[in-house]
Amino acid sequence: MGYWQSAKRHGPGCRLFKNGDKLIGTWKNDKRHGLCEYHYAHGRVKEMLYINGILQENEPLPQQVPSLKILCIETIGKNKKLARTAEQLLPDDLADAVCSYRENQAPSNLSRLLQNMFSS
């Protein structure tokens, strides 16, 4: 969703991903340009600076401190056994966030197999 010019993304817009994540930012001539926010489905927000489609990793951005809620979701989500227990005990919104984190961030068996195949 966003603005288009000559069949290219140009101006503010939002890109939605199948896993529930979304990217909000600006585009220039169909390339990301300017400050973009990547919103993970489980709640974390990451700010990134792009210039003509190139991520500026060395440019300082405003300090972002994730909320305690987000840190807990990520910590619980990284541990399969803890996540299963927490999903039964937590309120629905938090249990859903942990489940979403596990589905979108935890490497699947297939991705582990592919990594092992191509790393050797």
Secondary structure, 3 states (H helix, E strand, C coil): CEEEECCEEEEEEEEECCCCCEEEEEEECCEECEEEEEECCCCCEEEEEEECCEECCCCCCCCCCCCHHHHHHHHHHCCHHHHHHHHHHCCHHHHHHHHHHHHHHCCCHHHHHHHHHHHC
